[in-house]
Amino acid sequence: MAIALDQQEIRRFRDWLERTSSLSRRAICDNVSRLKRVALIINVLEPASENELVYRLREKNTFTNCTMTVRSQLKRAAVLYRQFKANKIQKGSK
């Protein structure tokens, strides 16, 4: 089941990318947009591993109908979001 990301969560993800990555502002906005797209397909946090995440995405026609480049970009955005959530858990915040 897909998840809805609220604006506050998206803002925190964007801020985290600005602090922790060397991505340009445009690339950050692109990753946020891709994450929203992935979140409409599956619950990004549900799979136990990145391999399971990719497996679950590949089960969805919405994902498999994308070009290889787009699929790669969507996977990257999902992985970055999972890293963001793991970082939040390590620091003990919501």
Residue pairs with C-beta under 8 A, 6 or more apart in sequence:
1 42
1 43
1 46
2 39
2 40
2 41
2 42
2 43
3 39
3 43
3 44
3 45
4 39
5 13
5 35
5 36
5 39
10 32
10 35
10 36
12 84
12 88
13 32
13 35
13 81
13 84
14 28
14 29
14 32
16 84
16 87
17 23
17 28
17 31
17 32
17 80
17 84
18 25
18 28
20 87
21 28
21 80
23 31
30 73
31 76
31 77
31 80
32 77
34 73
34 74
34 76
34 77
35 44
35 77
35 78
35 80
35 81
37 74
37 77
38 44
38 57
38 74
38 77
38 78
38 81
40 62
41 57
41 60
41 62
41 63
42 53
42 56
42 57
42 60
44 53
44 78
44 81
44 82
45 82
45 85
46 56
47 53
47 55
47 56
50 79
50 82
53 75
53 78
53 79
53 82
54 75
57 63
57 71
57 74
57 75
57 78
58 64
63 71
63 74
64 71
66 74
88 94
